């Protein structure tokens, strides 16, 4: 480790990257403290498990006594009281990815997972497969993988697996996070327009993906989804070998035949997907993945390519994939009461919504899917994706739309018109309504749910604890009979 033990304060300590970083720093021997607004599981639980109790809200007094280092989350604005005070005092300040690179990536071989979709799940699969093979990787995952007690590990091996986010690092570090990680191996899952608050056009976003691809040294490897023309175009900028994966036969790594849905897997209570990997060296290898959906099969193929590059035998990769238990908030079944099942998912981009609903159709055949959607991110709340959402939610039977989380930061022309979206869905045969509050979403969901239904919460944030509140409310008041 490059530093003696330090006193470190994290502003917005509860973020999906900040919380595991805080825990890693604490485990490494640093004195860690931080602040945030009210937190919900899983990040509140993660911090508590590491003995870190965040200070409530933001206050300049939280910097007393002065820390040796301040780490600023990307949700923190320049006028945050603690950020202002840190600058006034001249305290050393870094972004989350700068801290990760400084304390944990130096001297390692980073395996960075980038792309519009699938980053968290693919990072978790890669961490599990390499750990199960005995390579002892370090990792930082932006979610809670069920194969590990926590979403982080320093590890003793030379690999460090990290989710490479294209979002900005901090208000003073405006480039994408993944440029700090210097990938030795890069997995690129997808290239679609997102983060309209940062990238003025699809071309602007493509430019940063090309930049991270060019960072991979000639001795490294890019693993790219060859089913996407956009990904192929970006991968063409690589200075190193490229392995293309996907379902198209033209890929270097693909499946033989189709994907079969299975009800029983090696992970109790989880349905999954059976498929045959056509490995260039090992031949055809059958895999049963305890996850549904072609997008998850594609994520597994990406990890297969990276793990095989690291010398993991094909049989060992297949065995580990068969025991991958998933990630919290990715088609996460929270419970059933009164015959109604609650599933929580992180999906918020239209493509992710569409693919998630397709996977849930396979997992819950013949059951009504009622989606509770919160336009939480600074992209989801924009009018830009109105038509795309109209297409994506056609896989649902009913959609309840919560208020736009950042509504106050948009002009009327920029703001997603939820009522127009609801009307468009209704015209296409999907019952939909825009609810005035999250409490109203809860009340309406309880009113319309009936035995056999699946309530699916979709938000890139905590949804103000709505998923857990649904389970509790259903347990108290069972759904009415059909």
C-alpha positions in Angstrom: 0.0 0.0 0.0 1.5 3.4 -1.0 0.5 5.3 2.1 0.9 5.1 5.9 -2.5 4.9 7.7 -4.4 8.1 7.1 -7.5 9.8 8.5 -9.9 9.9 5.5 -13.3 11.6 5.2 -15.7 10.6 2.4 -18.4 13.0 1.3 -21.4 11.1 0.0 -20.1 7.9 1.6 -23.2 5.9 0.8 -22.7 5.8 -3.0 -22.5 2.4 -4.8 -18.8 2.9 -5.3 -18.0 5.1 -2.3 -19.4 2.7 0.4 -17.3 -0.3 -0.7 -14.3 2.0 -1.1 -14.8 3.3 2.5 -14.8 -0.3 3.7 -11.7 -1.3 1.8 -9.9 1.7 3.2 -11.0 0.8 6.7 -9.9 -2.8 6.3 -6.5 -1.5 5.0 -6.0 0.2 8.3 -7.0 3.8 7.6 -9.3 5.8 9.9 -12.5 6.3 7.9 -15.5 8.5 8.4 -18.0 10.2 6.1 -21.3 11.8 5.6 -24.4 11.4 3.5 -28.2 11.9 3.4 -30.4 9.1 4.8 -29.2 5.7 3.5 -31.0 2.5 2.8 -29.9 -1.1 2.4 -27.7 -2.4 0.9 -25.2 0.4 1.3 -26.3 1.3 4.8 -25.9 -2.3 5.9 -22.5 -2.6 4.2 -21.1 0.4 6.1 -22.6 -0.8 9.4 -21.0 -4.2 8.9 -17.6 -2.4 8.6 -18.2 -0.4 11.7 -18.7 2.9 9.9 -21.6 5.1 11.0 -22.1 8.0 8.5 -22.8 11.4 9.9 -26.2 12.7 8.9 -26.4 15.4 6.2 -23.6 17.7 5.1 -22.0 20.2 7.5 -18.6 21.9 7.5 -18.2 20.8 11.1 -17.9 17.2 9.9 -14.4 18.1 8.8 -13.3 18.5 12.5 -10.8 17.4 13.3 -9.3 17.9 9.8 -8.7 14.7 7.9 -5.6 13.9 6.0 -7.6 13.3 2.8 -11.1 14.0 1.6 -12.7 11.7 -1.0 -15.6 13.3 -2.9 -18.4 11.3 -4.5 -19.7 12.2 -7.9 -23.1 13.0 -6.5 -21.5 15.9 -4.6 -22.0 19.4 -6.0 -19.4 22.2 -5.8 -21.6 24.1 -3.4 -21.8 21.2 -0.9 -20.9 22.7 2.6 -18.2 20.1 3.2 -16.7 20.5 -0.3 -16.6 24.2 0.2 -15.0 23.9 3.6 -12.4 21.3 2.3 -11.4 23.8 -0.4 -11.3 26.7 2.1 -9.0 24.8 4.3 -6.8 23.5 1.5 -7.4 19.9 2.4 -6.1 17.3 0.0 -9.1 16.2 -2.1 -9.5 13.3 -4.6 -12.4 11.7 -6.4 -13.5 8.1 -5.8 -11.7 6.6 -8.8 -8.5 8.6 -8.0 -8.6 7.1 -4.5 -9.2 3.6 -5.8 -6.3 3.9 -8.3 -4.0 5.3 -5.6 -4.6 2.9 -2.8 -5.6 -0.4 -4.6 -4.7 -0.5 -8.3 -1.1 0.4 -8.2 1.0 -2.6 -9.3 -2.1 -4.7 -10.1 -3.5 -5.9 -13.4 -6.9 -4.2 -13.6 -9.8 -6.1 -15.3 -12.2 -3.3 -16.0 -15.8 -3.9 -17.1 -17.3 -1.1 -19.1 -20.4 -0.5 -21.2 -23.9 0.9 -21.0 -25.4 -2.2 -19.6 -24.4 -5.2 -17.5 -21.4 -3.7 -15.7 -22.3 -4.7 -12.2 -23.4 -8.3 -13.0 -20.4 -8.9 -15.3 -18.0 -7.5 -12.7 -19.6 -9.8 -10.0 -19.4 -12.9 -12.3 -15.7 -12.1 -13.2 -14.8 -11.7 -9.5 -16.5 -14.9 -8.6 -15.0 -17.0 -11.4 -11.4 -15.8 -10.7 -11.8 -16.2 -7.0 -13.3 -19.7 -7.4 -10.3 -20.6 -9.5 -7.9 -19.6 -6.7 -6.5 -16.4 -8.3 -7.5 -14.3 -5.2 -8.5 -11.2 -7.1 -9.2 -7.9 -5.6 -12.6 -6.4 -6.6 -15.0 -3.5 -6.2 -18.5 -4.1 -7.4 -21.3 -1.5 -7.5 -23.8 -3.9 -6.0 -23.9 -6.8 -3.5 -22.8 -10.1 -5.1 -24.4 -13.1 -3.3 -21.3 -15.3 -3.6 -19.3 -13.0 -1.3 -20.0 -11.5 2.1 -19.3 -8.0 0.7 -19.0 -6.1 -2.6 -15.3 -5.5 -2.1 -12.0 -7.3 -1.4 -8.4 -6.1 -1.6 -7.2 -9.6 -2.6 -3.7 -10.9 -2.8 -3.5 -11.8 -6.5 -2.3 -9.5 -9.3 -5.8 -9.1 -10.7 -8.2 -6.4 -9.5 -11.7 -6.5 -11.0 -13.5 -3.2 -11.1 -16.7 -1.8 -12.6 -15.7 0.9 -15.1 -18.3 3.6 -15.0 -18.4 6.1 -17.9 -20.0 8.8 -15.6 -17.9 11.7 -14.4 -15.7 11.2 -11.4 -16.4 14.4 -9.4 -17.2 18.0 -9.9 -13.5 18.8 -10.2 -12.7 15.6 -12.1 -15.1 15.7 -15.0 -13.7 12.8 -17.1 -15.3 9.3 -16.9 -14.2 7.2 -13.9 -12.9 4.4 -16.0 -10.0 6.4 -17.4 -8.4 6.3 -14.0 -8.3 2.5 -13.9 -5.7 1.8 -16.6 -7.2 -1.5 -17.7 -4.9 -4.4 -18.6 -8.0 -6.3 -19.7 -11.2 -4.5 -20.7 -14.6 -6.0 -21.1 -16.9 -3.9 -23.2 -20.5 -5.1 -23.0 -22.4 -2.4 -25.0 -22.2 1.1 -26.3 -25.5 3.0 -26.2 -26.4 6.6 -25.5 -26.8 7.4 -21.8 -25.9 10.2 -19.3 -27.4 12.9 -21.5 -26.6 15.4 -18.7 -22.9 14.9 -19.4 -22.6 13.8 -23.0 -24.3 16.2 -25.5 -24.5 13.5 -28.2 -24.0 9.8 -28.8 -20.8 10.7 -30.6 -19.4 12.4 -27.5 -20.0 9.2 -25.4 -18.5 7.0 -28.1 -15.3 9.2 -27.9 -14.7 8.3 -24.2 -15.3 4.6 -24.9 -12.7 4.8 -27.7 -10.4 6.5 -25.2 -10.6 3.7 -22.6 -10.1 1.1 -25.4 -6.9 2.8 -26.4 -5.7 2.7 -22.8 -5.3 -1.1 -22.9 -1.6 -1.8 -23.6 -0.5 -3.9 -26.6 0.1 -6.8 -24.2 -3.5 -6.6 -22.8 -6.8 -7.8 -24.1 -10.2 -6.3 -25.1 -13.2 -8.6 -24.7 -16.1 -7.0 -26.7 -19.7 -7.8 -27.5 -19.5 -8.6 -31.2 -23.2 -8.6 -31.7 -23.2 -4.8 -31.5 -21.9 -2.9 -34.5 -21.3 0.1 -32.2 -19.1 -2.0 -29.9 -17.2 -3.4 -32.9 -16.5 0.1 -34.2 -15.1 1.2 -30.8 -13.1 -2.0 -30.4 -11.4 -1.3 -33.7 -9.4 1.4 -31.8 -7.7 -1.2 -29.7 -3.9 -1.5 -29.7 -4.1 -5.1 -28.4 -5.8 -8.3 -29.4 -9.6 -8.3 -29.3 -11.9 -11.2 -28.6 -15.5 -10.8 -29.8 -18.3 -12.7 -27.9 -22.0 -13.0 -28.5 -24.7 -15.0 -30.2 -23.7 -14.3 -33.8 -21.7 -17.1 -35.3 -19.1 -14.6 -36.6 -17.9 -14.0 -33.0 -14.7 -15.6 -31.6 -16.7 -17.0 -28.7 -20.3 -17.9 -29.1 -22.9 -20.5 -28.1 -23.7 -23.7 -30.0 -27.5 -23.7 -30.6 -29.9 -21.7 -28.5 -30.5 -20.9 -24.8 -32.8 -23.2 -22.8 -34.7 -21.9 -19.8 -34.4 -24.3 -16.8 -36.3 -24.3 -13.6 -33.6 -25.9 -11.3 -30.0 -24.9 -11.0 -27.1 -25.5 -8.6 -28.3 -22.4 -6.7 -31.3 -23.3 -4.6 -34.5 -21.5 -5.6 -33.1 -20.0 -8.7 -34.1 -20.7 -12.3 -31.6 -20.3 -15.0 -30.3 -20.7 -18.5 -28.7 -23.8 -20.1 -26.4 -23.3 -23.1 -23.3 -24.6 -24.8 -20.2 -22.5 -25.1 -18.2 -23.0 -28.3 -14.7 -22.5 -26.9 -12.0 -22.3 -29.5 -9.5 -24.4 -27.4 -11.8 -26.6 -25.3 -14.6 -27.3 -27.8 -18.2 -27.3 -26.8 -18.8 -27.0 -23.0 -22.3 -27.1 -21.4 -23.1 -24.4 -18.9 -26.1 -24.0 -16.6 -26.2 -20.4 -15.4 -28.5 -19.6 -12.4 -29.8 -16.5 -14.2 -32.4 -16.0 -16.9 -32.2 -13.8 -19.9 -30.0 -13.7 -23.0 -28.3 -10.6 -21.7 -27.0 -12.6 -18.7 -25.8 -15.4 -20.9 -23.9 -12.7 -22.9 -22.3 -11.4 -19.6 -21.2 -14.9 -18.8 -19.6 -15.3 -22.2 -17.6 -12.1 -21.7 -16.3 -13.4 -18.4 -15.5 -16.8 -20.0 -13.2 -15.1 -22.5 -11.4 -13.0 -19.8 -11.0 -16.0 -17.5 -9.7 -18.3 -20.2 -7.2 -15.6 -21.1 -6.0 -15.8 -17.5 -5.5 -19.5 -17.8 -8.6 -20.7 -16.0 -9.6 -24.2 -17.4 -12.9 -24.3 -19.3 -14.3 -26.9 -16.9 -13.5 -24.6 -14.0 -15.2 -21.6 -15.6 -18.3 -23.6 -16.4 -18.4 -25.0 -12.8 -18.1 -21.5 -11.3 -20.7 -20.1 -13.6 -23.1 -22.8 -12.5 -22.8 -21.7 -8.9 -23.0 -17.9 -9.5 -25.8 -16.7 -7.1 -26.4 -13.3 -8.7 -26.4 -9.7 -7.5 -28.8 -7.9 -5.2 -31.1 -5.6 -7.2 -30.7 -7.6 -10.4 -34.0 -9.4 -10.8 -33.8 -9.8 -7.1 -36.9 -11.7 -5.7 -37.5 -10.1 -2.3 -40.5 -12.2 -1.2 -44.1 -13.3 -1.8 -47.1 -12.6 0.3 -50.8 -13.0 -0.5 -49.7 -14.7 -3.7 -47.9 -11.6 -5.0 -44.2 -11.7 -5.6 -41.9 -8.6 -5.3 -38.9 -8.3 -7.6 -36.4 -5.4 -7.4 -34.2 -4.4 -10.3 -31.7 -1.6 -11.1 -33.0 -1.3 -14.7 -33.6 2.3 -15.8 -32.2 2.7 -19.3 -34.8 1.7 -21.9 -32.7 -1.1 -23.3 -32.1 -2.5 -19.7 -35.9 -2.2 -19.0 -36.8 -4.1 -22.2 -34.2 -6.9 -21.6 -35.1 -7.2 -17.9 -38.8 -7.6 -18.7 -38.0 -10.3 -21.3 -36.0 -12.2 -18.8 -38.8 -11.9 -16.2 -41.2 -13.3 -18.8 -39.1 -16.4 -19.0 -38.7 -16.6 -15.2 -42.4 -16.0 -14.4 -44.3 -17.4 -17.4 -48.1 -16.7 -17.5 -48.0 -14.2 -14.6 -48.9 -10.5 -14.8 -45.9 -8.1 -14.6 -46.7 -4.9 -12.8 -43.8 -2.4 -13.1 -43.2 0.4 -10.6 -40.8 2.7 -12.3 -38.9 5.7 -10.9 -37.1 7.9 -13.4 -34.3 8.5 -11.0 -31.1 9.3 -13.0 -30.4 12.6 -14.8 -31.0 10.7 -18.0 -34.1 8.7 -17.1 -35.9 11.9 -16.2 -35.3 13.6 -19.6 -37.8 13.7 -22.5 -35.0 12.3 -24.7 -36.1 8.7 -24.0 -39.8 9.2 -24.1 -40.4 7.1 -27.2 -37.8 4.5 -26.2 -39.6 4.0 -22.8 -42.9 3.6 -24.7 -41.3 0.7 -26.5 -39.4 -0.8 -23.6 -42.4 -1.1 -21.2 -44.5 -3.0 -23.7 -43.2 -6.1 -22.0 -45.2 -5.2 -18.9 -48.9 -5.7 -18.2 -49.2 -2.5 -16.1 -46.8 0.4 -15.3 -47.0 2.8 -12.4 -44.7 5.8 -12.9 -43.2 7.6 -10.0 -42.3 11.3 -10.1 -39.0 12.3 -11.8 -36.4 12.4 -9.0 -34.5 15.4 -10.4 -37.5 17.2 -11.8 -36.4 20.5 -10.4 -33.2 20.4 -12.5 -34.9 20.2 -15.9 -36.6 22.8 -18.0 -40.1 22.0 -19.1 -38.9 21.0 -22.5 -36.2 18.7 -21.1 -38.5 17.0 -18.5 -39.9 13.5 -19.2 -43.7 13.9 -19.5 -44.9 11.0 -17.4 -48.5 11.5 -18.4 -47.7 11.5 -22.1 -45.7 8.3 -21.5 -48.6 6.7 -19.6 -51.0 7.7 -22.4 -48.7 6.2 -25.1 -48.4 2.9 -23.2 -52.2 2.8 -22.7 -52.7 3.4 -26.4 -50.4 0.4 -27.0 -52.4 -1.9 -24.7 -50.4 -1.5 -21.5 -52.3 -0.1 -18.5 -50.2 2.8 -17.2 -50.6 5.8 -15.0 -48.4 8.6 -13.6 -48.6 8.7 -9.8 -48.2 11.9 -7.8 -45.7 10.4 -5.2 -43.9 7.3 -4.3 -46.4 6.7 -1.5 -49.1 6.9 -4.2 -47.2 4.3 -6.2 -47.2 2.0 -3.2 -50.9 2.5 -2.5 -51.9 2.0 -6.2 -49.7 -1.2 -6.5 -51.4 -2.7 -3.4 -54.8 -1.8 -4.8 -54.4 -3.4 -8.2 -52.2 -6.4 -7.3 -53.9 -9.8 -7.2 -52.6 -13.3 -6.4 -50.2 -14.5 -9.1 -48.9 -11.0 -9.9 -45.3 -10.0 -9.9 -44.5 -6.5 -8.8 -41.3 -5.2 -10.3 -39.6 -2.1 -8.9 -37.2 -0.4 -11.3 -35.0 2.5 -10.2 -31.3 3.4 -10.3 -31.5 4.5 -6.7 -33.1 3.4 -3.4 -36.7 4.2 -4.6 -37.0 5.6 -1.0 -37.1 2.0 0.3 -40.2 1.1 -1.7 -39.3 -2.5 -2.5 -39.0 -3.5 1.1 -42.1 -1.4 2.0 -44.0 -3.4 -0.6 -43.1 -6.7 0.9 -44.0 -5.5 4.4 -47.3 -4.1 3.3 -48.3 -7.2 1.4 -47.5 -9.3 4.4 -49.8 -7.1 6.5 -52.6 -6.9 3.9 -52.7 -9.9 1.6 -53.7 -9.1 -2.0 -57.4 -9.4 -2.8 -58.7 -12.5 -4.4 -59.0 -12.5 -8.2 
